[in-house]
Amino acid sequence: ICANSRCYHVNMSYESIKIDENLELTQLRPDQADRMFEITDENRDYLGEFMPWVPFIKTPVDSRDYIEETIASREAGTKYSYGVLANGTLVGNVSLRNMNHETRPPEIGYWIIPE
């Protein structure tokens, strides 16, 4: 779906991996953008120590754009990103990157907000 020069994925079933009764990894979805922005914004100083992208996330639209990029990358088979949910609440992100990349080895990156 495209609106106001932006296109969004409509779909689909999103992958979910249940770790235990309290922890789950779910493929990031556009409807998680507000929460993703909220936890980024509330933990900006902490996350900014480790994550170079934090200053570029200024609005929920930026978080939504990131999620849309992860969906496109998943479809291309180059990156797999999951929201980390603790007791059903988004608290972080884990990504497998550089998948199917000829010159770089695969990488795992993650961040989780402090309690």
Secondary structure, DSSP 8 states (H G I E B T S, - for coil): -EETTEE--------EEE-SSSEEEEE--GGGHHHHHHHHHHTHHHHHTT-TTGGG--SHHHHHHHHHHHHHHHHHTS-EEEEEEETTEEEEEEEEESTT-SSS--EEEEEE---
